[in-house]
Amino acid sequence: MMNLSQSQRQTFKITPLQIQMLNFLQLSTLELEERIKTELEENPLLEEGATIADDSSEDFDADSDSDEFPTLTQPDNDYADWDEYAHDDIPDYKTKVNNHSEDDELYSLPIAQNTDWRSELKSQVHFLPLTEKQSILIDYIIDSLTDEGFLTYSAENIADDFSFANGAYVDVDEVEKLLKVLRLMEPVGIGSADLQECLMRQLQHKKEKGLEVSLAIDIVAFNMDELAVRNYEKIMRLREVSSDELKMALAQISALNAKPVIDGETSSIAIKDNIIPDYIITYETNMYGDTQIDIALNNSRIPSLKINQYFASSIASSKDKAANQYVNSKINTANWLIEAIQQREMTMLKTMQAIVSFQKEFFKNGDVSSLKPMILKDVASQINMDISTISRVTSGKYAQTPFGIINLKDLFSEGIRMDSGGEVSNREIQQAIANLIANENKKSPFNDFQLMELLAQQGYHIARRTVAKYRENLNISSAQLRRQL
């Protein structure tokens, strides 16, 4: 016997266009600019320029050939009142013109062209009287250096790898000879195997110049382990020196470079990645002395977009169905992009307005201690949006303020309950930790347990491991490594 049953369930389905829109919200200003450039190149019906409400009737008759090309003449938009759309609700990105002065442009540092340190090093050794084989080998050695300028391979490994890669036998003695040549080049310490050798070679270089660095050399040669943990008493006992002599030697060591090459990760043409803010926050004072915070999107790099009606009409007049389908597809894509930009701007502005309203005290003075506890859910509930939407809108976004460019993600923090019953941002506690460490006795710095007790006296009751976590977030070393003689 057949049984019939009835059930009810609720499901949530998201369309591909909705997924595309969510990904679109996550784009930064620079990424959006690149996206628009790509669309302009790939879509012939999309062009730069403001949309004029009444020029469509002149360039493209919406009533003509409606039977042959219905999708083109009647695009599926959500505009019920075209007169209202044409005059009242035209978004800024469709009507704006580039009539702002050069003074309104955000300052951007010029591109700095730097020569790669490996190229400079090769140019130094190529002035030496080397054979062709030696030049190739020393170039191979230079390319084997790390980005910091260290050489982590032995002469035997280099000889084997070079012989295998080039099909020509190289003797280990020849590699060691070229290594000695390389280590005479600038910068001093290039080709060192580790930190100790790098420091030692720099000190030897100073000694050759006539400087007195004997104690510093002895400490680096025999007391690196004690130096690493700041065990100054043991160093003084082993080296039989006074505290003043040790201070002088430590000052000499501190002046050395820990790496042969500084900023060695840069490429041959290094472009300084300037942060392009997505928001511009300004302050205006009215006649009564009240300060108003104005929020604007940084749209100076985003061009106005419209559909090329002339090109669309010329193809629409064709009887070719394939051509009509092509135009339909491109117009739908262009319409989606224009509406997506509008939706992105509206969502970003609503989100930023909610953040500024929530963190008003911070935006008044730029003081981190003024930050209130705020999570994504707080902003989402205030503007009736999903948490994932707020996360995408704030991810990788920056705002230019009078007190500098800030990352929106830095404005979000968990709250810690105080003795008074209120909540404070963990940013405020981190600032309190930084202030305590800045004013501590460097000869006897606070450890994490002492910092925990001092914070408790100020009303911040957190665990010692939380203190350690916040200290590491501030890139502050432990008490042992902060100790000074």
C-alpha positions as CSV (number, residue, x, y, z in Angstrom):
1,M,0.0,0.0,0.0
2,M,1.4,3.4,-1.0
3,N,1.9,5.9,1.9
4,L,1.6,9.6,1.2
5,S,3.3,12.1,3.6
6,Q,3.5,15.8,3.6
7,S,6.5,17.7,5.1
8,Q,7.5,21.3,5.3
9,R,11.1,22.6,5.3
10,Q,12.8,25.9,4.8
11,T,15.8,26.2,2.6
12,F,18.0,29.1,1.6
13,K,19.4,29.3,-1.9
14,I,21.8,31.9,-3.2
15,T,22.1,32.7,-6.9
16,P,25.3,33.0,-8.8
17,L,24.6,36.7,-9.3
18,Q,24.3,37.2,-5.5
19,I,27.6,35.4,-5.0
20,Q,29.2,37.6,-7.6
21,M,27.8,40.7,-5.9
22,L,29.2,39.6,-2.5
23,N,32.6,39.2,-4.1
24,F,32.2,42.6,-5.7
25,L,31.7,44.2,-2.3
26,Q,35.0,42.9,-1.2
27,L,37.0,44.7,-3.9
28,S,39.2,47.6,-2.8
29,T,39.2,50.9,-4.8
30,L,42.3,49.8,-6.7
31,E,40.8,46.3,-7.5
32,L,37.6,48.0,-8.6
33,E,39.5,50.2,-10.9
34,E,41.2,47.2,-12.5
35,R,37.9,45.4,-12.8
36,I,36.3,48.3,-14.6
37,K,39.3,48.6,-17.0
38,T,39.0,44.9,-17.8
39,E,35.2,45.2,-18.4
40,L,35.8,48.2,-20.7
41,E,38.3,46.2,-22.7
42,E,36.1,43.1,-23.0
43,N,32.7,44.7,-23.4
44,P,32.3,47.0,-26.5
45,L,28.9,48.2,-25.3
46,L,30.4,49.7,-22.1
47,E,32.1,53.0,-22.3
48,E,33.2,55.8,-20.0
49,G,31.0,58.8,-19.7
50,A,28.0,60.2,-17.8
51,T,24.6,58.8,-18.7
52,I,22.3,61.5,-20.1
53,A,18.6,60.8,-19.6
54,D,17.3,62.1,-22.9
55,D,20.1,61.3,-25.3
56,S,18.9,57.7,-25.7
57,S,15.9,58.8,-27.9
58,E,18.3,60.6,-30.2
59,D,20.9,58.0,-30.5
60,F,18.9,54.9,-30.0
61,D,15.1,54.6,-30.6
62,A,13.7,52.4,-27.9
63,D,10.5,51.8,-29.8
64,S,12.0,50.8,-33.1
65,D,12.4,47.1,-34.0
66,S,10.9,46.2,-30.7
67,D,9.6,42.9,-32.1
68,E,13.0,41.9,-33.5
69,F,15.0,43.0,-30.5
70,P,12.8,43.0,-27.4
71,T,15.5,42.4,-24.8
72,L,17.7,45.3,-25.9
73,T,14.8,47.8,-26.0
74,Q,13.3,46.7,-22.7
75,P,16.0,45.8,-20.3
76,D,15.0,44.1,-17.1
77,N,15.5,46.9,-14.5
78,D,13.8,47.7,-11.3
79,Y,12.8,51.2,-12.3
80,A,9.0,51.7,-12.1
81,D,9.0,55.4,-12.7
82,W,11.4,56.4,-15.5
83,D,10.8,60.1,-15.0
84,E,11.8,59.8,-11.3
85,Y,14.8,57.7,-12.3
86,A,15.9,60.2,-14.9
87,H,15.8,63.2,-12.7
88,D,15.9,62.3,-9.0
89,D,17.8,59.1,-8.4
90,I,20.7,59.2,-10.8
91,P,23.7,58.0,-8.8
92,D,26.8,60.2,-8.5
93,Y,29.0,57.8,-10.5
94,K,26.7,58.2,-13.6
95,T,26.5,62.0,-13.6
96,K,29.8,63.2,-12.2
97,V,32.4,64.8,-14.5
98,N,36.0,65.2,-13.9
99,N,35.9,68.8,-13.1
100,H,37.8,68.7,-9.8
101,S,41.1,70.6,-9.6
102,E,44.5,69.0,-9.3
103,D,44.5,70.1,-5.6
104,D,41.7,67.7,-4.9
105,E,43.8,64.7,-6.0
106,L,45.3,62.5,-3.3
107,Y,49.0,62.8,-3.1
108,S,50.8,59.8,-4.4
109,L,54.5,59.2,-4.1
110,P,56.4,58.7,-7.3
111,I,57.6,55.2,-8.3
112,A,61.1,54.7,-7.0
113,Q,63.4,52.7,-9.3
114,N,65.9,50.8,-7.3
115,T,68.7,48.6,-8.5
116,D,68.6,45.0,-7.2
117,W,71.4,44.4,-4.8
118,R,72.3,41.2,-6.6
119,S,72.8,43.2,-9.8
120,E,75.0,45.7,-8.0
121,L,77.0,42.9,-6.5
122,K,77.5,41.2,-9.9
123,S,78.6,44.6,-11.4
124,Q,81.3,44.8,-8.7
125,V,82.8,41.4,-9.3
126,H,82.7,41.7,-13.1
127,F,85.2,44.5,-12.8
128,L,87.7,41.9,-11.4
129,P,90.0,40.0,-13.7
130,L,88.0,36.8,-13.8
131,T,87.8,34.1,-16.5
132,E,84.5,33.5,-18.2
133,K,84.0,30.3,-16.2
134,Q,84.8,32.1,-13.0
135,S,82.3,34.9,-13.8
136,I,79.6,32.4,-14.5
137,L,80.4,30.6,-11.2
138,I,80.4,33.7,-9.1
139,D,77.1,34.8,-10.6
140,Y,75.7,31.4,-9.6
141,I,77.0,31.9,-6.1
142,I,75.4,35.3,-5.9
143,D,72.1,33.9,-7.0
144,S,72.4,31.2,-4.3
145,L,72.4,33.9,-1.6
146,T,69.3,34.4,0.5
147,D,67.3,37.6,0.3
148,E,69.1,38.8,3.4
149,G,72.5,38.1,1.8
150,F,73.4,35.0,3.7
151,L,75.0,31.9,2.1
152,T,73.4,28.8,3.6
153,Y,75.2,26.3,1.2
154,S,78.7,24.8,1.7
155,A,81.4,25.1,-1.0
156,E,80.9,21.4,-1.6
157,N,77.2,21.7,-2.3
158,I,77.7,24.7,-4.6
159,A,80.4,22.8,-6.5
160,D,78.1,19.8,-6.9
161,D,75.0,21.8,-7.9
162,F,76.9,24.0,-10.4
163,S,78.6,21.0,-12.0
164,F,75.3,19.2,-12.4
165,A,73.4,22.2,-13.7
166,N,76.0,23.3,-16.2
167,G,77.6,20.0,-17.2
168,A,81.1,21.2,-16.3
169,Y,83.1,20.0,-13.4
170,V,84.0,22.6,-10.8
171,D,86.6,22.0,-8.0
172,V,85.7,22.8,-4.4
173,D,88.9,24.8,-4.1
174,E,87.8,27.1,-7.0
175,V,84.5,27.7,-5.2
176,E,86.2,28.6,-1.9
177,K,88.5,30.9,-3.8
178,L,85.6,32.8,-5.3
179,L,83.8,32.9,-1.9
180,K,86.8,34.8,-0.5
181,V,86.5,37.2,-3.4
182,L,82.8,37.6,-2.9
183,R,83.2,38.4,0.9
184,L,85.5,41.3,0.0
185,M,82.7,43.0,-1.8
186,E,80.2,45.5,-0.4
187,P,78.1,45.3,1.7
188,V,80.3,44.1,4.5
189,G,79.2,40.7,5.6
190,I,77.8,39.5,2.3
191,G,78.0,35.7,2.0
192,S,78.1,35.1,5.7
193,A,76.8,31.7,6.9
194,D,75.0,33.1,10.0
195,L,74.5,36.1,12.3
196,Q,77.6,35.5,14.2
197,E,79.8,35.5,11.2
198,C,78.0,38.5,9.8
199,L,78.7,40.5,13.0
200,M,82.3,39.3,13.2
201,R,83.1,40.4,9.7
202,Q,81.7,43.8,10.3
203,L,83.7,44.2,13.5
204,Q,86.9,43.0,11.7
205,H,86.2,45.6,9.1
206,K,86.0,48.3,11.8
207,K,89.2,47.0,13.4
208,E,91.0,47.3,10.0
209,K,90.0,50.9,10.0
210,G,91.8,51.5,13.3
211,L,88.8,51.3,15.7
212,E,89.1,49.6,19.1
213,V,86.6,46.8,19.0
214,S,88.5,44.0,20.7
215,L,86.0,43.4,23.5
216,A,83.1,43.4,21.0
217,I,84.9,40.8,18.9
218,D,85.5,38.6,21.9
219,I,81.8,38.8,23.0
220,V,80.6,37.9,19.5
221,A,83.1,35.1,19.2
222,F,82.7,33.5,22.6
223,N,79.6,34.8,24.3
224,M,76.8,34.9,21.7
225,D,74.6,32.7,23.8
226,E,74.8,34.9,26.8
227,L,74.4,38.0,24.6
228,A,71.2,36.5,23.1
229,V,69.5,36.2,26.5
230,R,71.0,39.5,27.9
231,N,73.0,37.7,30.6
232,Y,75.3,40.7,31.1
233,E,76.5,39.7,34.6
234,K,77.9,36.4,33.2
235,I,79.6,38.2,30.2
236,M,81.3,40.7,32.6
237,R,82.5,37.8,34.8
238,L,83.8,35.7,31.8
239,R,85.4,38.7,30.1
240,E,86.6,40.3,33.3
241,V,85.4,43.7,32.3
242,S,83.4,46.5,34.1
243,S,79.9,47.6,33.3
244,D,81.1,50.7,31.5
245,E,83.4,48.7,29.2
246,L,80.6,46.3,28.5
247,K,78.2,49.2,27.7
248,M,80.7,50.5,25.1
249,A,81.1,47.1,23.5
250,L,77.3,46.5,23.4
251,A,76.9,49.9,21.8
252,Q,79.3,48.9,19.1
253,I,77.5,45.6,18.5
254,S,74.1,47.3,18.4
255,A,75.3,49.6,15.6
256,L,76.0,46.6,13.4
257,N,73.6,45.2,10.8
258,A,72.0,41.9,11.7
259,K,71.7,41.0,8.0
260,P,74.2,41.7,5.2
261,V,71.4,43.1,3.1
262,I,68.7,45.4,4.4
263,D,65.4,45.2,2.5
264,G,66.7,42.5,0.3
265,E,63.3,41.3,-0.7
266,T,62.8,44.2,-3.1
267,S,62.8,43.5,-6.8
268,S,64.9,45.2,-9.5
269,I,62.2,47.9,-10.0
270,A,60.7,48.3,-6.5
271,I,57.3,50.0,-6.4
272,K,56.4,51.4,-3.1
273,D,52.9,50.1,-2.5
274,N,51.1,53.2,-1.4
275,I,47.8,52.5,0.3
276,I,44.9,54.0,-1.7
277,P,42.1,54.8,0.8
278,D,38.6,53.7,0.0
279,Y,37.1,56.4,2.2
280,I,38.0,60.1,2.8
281,I,36.9,61.4,6.2
282,T,37.0,65.2,6.6
283,Y,35.8,67.5,9.4
284,E,33.9,70.7,9.0
285,T,33.1,73.3,11.7
286,N,29.9,75.3,11.4
287,M,29.3,78.8,12.6
288,Y,28.3,77.6,16.0
289,G,31.6,75.8,16.5
290,D,30.2,72.3,16.1
291,T,32.4,69.8,14.3
292,Q,30.7,67.6,11.7
293,I,32.3,64.4,10.3
294,D,31.9,64.1,6.6
295,I,32.3,60.7,4.9
296,A,33.0,60.3,1.2
297,L,34.1,57.5,-1.1
298,N,37.4,57.9,-2.9
299,N,35.9,57.8,-6.4
300,S,38.4,60.0,-8.1
301,R,39.9,56.9,-9.8
302,I,36.6,55.3,-10.7
303,P,35.3,56.4,-14.2
304,S,31.7,57.1,-15.0
305,L,30.1,54.3,-17.0
306,K,27.3,54.1,-19.6
307,I,26.1,51.9,-22.4
308,N,27.3,52.7,-25.9
309,Q,23.9,53.3,-27.5
310,Y,25.2,54.0,-31.0
311,F,27.0,50.7,-31.2
312,A,24.1,48.9,-29.7
313,S,21.6,50.4,-32.1
314,S,23.8,49.6,-35.1
315,I,23.9,45.9,-34.1
316,A,20.3,45.9,-33.1
317,S,19.3,46.9,-36.7
318,S,20.8,43.6,-37.9
319,K,18.5,40.6,-38.5
320,D,21.2,38.2,-37.2
321,K,20.0,36.5,-34.1
322,A,23.5,35.7,-33.0
323,A,24.3,39.4,-33.1
324,N,21.2,40.2,-31.1
325,Q,22.1,37.6,-28.5
326,Y,25.6,39.0,-28.2
327,V,24.2,42.5,-27.6
328,N,21.7,41.2,-25.1
329,S,24.5,39.5,-23.2
330,K,26.8,42.5,-23.2
331,I,24.1,44.9,-22.2
332,N,23.0,42.7,-19.3
333,T,26.6,42.5,-18.2
334,A,27.0,46.3,-18.4
335,N,23.7,46.9,-16.6
336,W,24.8,44.6,-13.8
337,L,28.2,46.2,-13.5
338,I,26.6,49.7,-13.3
339,E,24.1,48.6,-10.7
340,A,26.7,46.7,-8.8
341,I,28.8,49.8,-8.5
342,Q,25.8,51.7,-7.2
343,Q,25.0,49.0,-4.7
344,R,28.6,48.8,-3.6
345,E,28.7,52.5,-3.0
346,M,25.5,52.6,-1.0
347,T,26.5,49.6,1.2
348,M,30.0,51.0,1.8
349,L,28.7,54.4,2.8
350,K,26.0,52.9,5.1
351,T,28.6,50.7,6.8
352,M,31.1,53.5,7.3
353,Q,28.5,55.9,8.6
354,A,27.6,53.2,11.2
355,I,31.2,52.7,12.2
356,V,31.8,56.4,12.6
357,S,28.7,56.8,14.6
358,F,29.8,53.9,16.8
359,Q,33.4,55.1,17.2
360,K,32.6,58.8,17.2
361,E,35.0,59.6,20.1
362,F,37.9,57.9,18.3
363,F,37.3,59.9,15.0
364,K,37.3,63.1,17.0
365,N,40.8,62.7,18.3
366,G,42.4,59.6,16.7
367,D,43.3,58.3,20.2
368,V,43.3,54.5,20.2
369,S,42.2,54.5,23.9
370,S,38.9,56.1,22.7
371,L,37.9,53.0,20.8
372,K,34.8,51.3,22.0
373,P,34.4,47.5,21.9
374,M,32.8,46.8,18.5
375,I,32.3,43.6,16.5
376,L,30.9,42.9,13.1
377,K,27.5,42.0,14.6
378,D,27.2,45.5,16.1
379,V,27.5,47.2,12.8
380,A,25.3,44.6,11.0
381,S,22.5,45.0,13.4
382,Q,22.6,48.8,13.3
383,I,22.1,48.9,9.5
384,N,20.1,45.6,9.1
385,M,22.7,43.8,7.0
386,D,24.3,40.4,7.3
387,I,27.5,40.0,9.2
388,S,29.2,38.4,6.1
389,T,28.3,41.6,4.1
390,I,29.9,43.8,6.7
391,S,33.0,41.6,6.8
392,R,33.4,41.9,3.0
393,V,32.8,45.6,3.0
394,T,35.5,46.3,5.7
395,S,38.0,43.7,4.6
396,G,41.1,45.3,3.0
397,K,39.5,48.7,3.2
398,Y,41.2,51.9,4.4
399,A,40.0,55.4,5.4
400,Q,42.0,58.6,5.1
401,T,41.6,60.8,8.2
402,P,43.3,63.9,9.4
403,F,45.3,61.8,11.7
404,G,46.5,59.3,9.1
405,I,45.2,56.3,7.1
406,I,43.6,53.6,9.1
407,N,42.6,50.0,8.4
408,L,38.9,49.5,9.1
409,K,39.6,46.1,10.6
410,D,41.7,47.8,13.3
411,L,38.5,49.5,14.5
412,F,36.9,46.2,15.5
413,S,37.9,44.7,18.9
414,E,36.5,42.6,21.6
415,G,35.4,44.1,24.9
416,I,36.9,43.5,28.4
417,R,34.6,44.2,31.4
418,M,35.9,46.7,33.9
419,D,35.4,46.8,37.7
420,S,33.0,49.7,37.2
421,G,30.8,47.4,35.1
422,G,31.5,49.0,31.7
423,E,33.4,47.5,28.8
424,V,36.6,48.7,27.2
425,S,38.2,47.8,23.9
426,N,41.2,45.5,24.0
427,R,42.9,48.2,22.0
428,E,42.8,50.4,25.1
429,I,44.4,47.6,27.2
430,Q,47.1,47.2,24.6
431,Q,47.8,50.9,24.8
432,A,48.0,50.6,28.6
433,I,50.5,47.8,28.2
434,A,52.6,49.9,25.8
435,N,52.6,52.8,28.2
436,L,53.7,50.7,31.1
437,I,56.6,49.2,29.1
438,A,57.6,52.6,27.8
439,N,57.9,54.0,31.3
440,E,59.5,50.9,33.0
441,N,63.0,50.7,34.4
442,K,65.0,49.2,31.5
443,K,67.5,47.7,33.9
444,S,64.6,45.7,35.4
445,P,61.7,45.5,33.0
446,F,58.3,44.2,33.9
447,N,57.6,40.6,33.2
448,D,54.1,39.5,32.1
449,F,53.0,38.7,35.6
450,Q,54.0,42.1,36.9
451,L,52.2,43.7,33.9
452,M,49.1,41.7,34.8
453,E,49.2,43.1,38.4
454,L,49.7,46.6,37.2
455,L,46.8,46.4,34.8
456,A,44.6,45.0,37.6
457,Q,45.4,48.1,39.6
458,Q,44.1,50.2,36.7
459,G,40.9,48.1,36.5
460,Y,41.9,45.8,33.7
461,H,41.5,42.2,35.0
462,I,43.0,39.9,32.3
463,A,45.1,36.7,32.5
464,R,48.9,36.6,32.2
465,R,48.6,34.7,28.9
466,T,46.4,37.5,27.6
467,V,49.0,40.0,28.6
468,A,51.6,38.0,26.7
469,K,49.3,37.8,23.7
470,Y,48.7,41.6,23.6
471,R,52.4,42.2,24.1
472,E,53.3,40.1,21.1
473,N,50.6,41.8,19.1
474,L,52.4,45.0,19.8
475,N,55.7,43.5,18.7
476,I,57.2,44.0,22.1
477,S,59.9,41.5,23.3
478,S,59.8,39.7,26.6
479,A,61.2,41.2,29.7
480,Q,64.5,39.3,29.4
481,L,65.1,40.6,25.9
482,R,64.1,44.2,26.8
483,R,66.6,44.4,29.6
484,Q,69.4,46.9,29.2
485,L,72.7,47.2,31.1
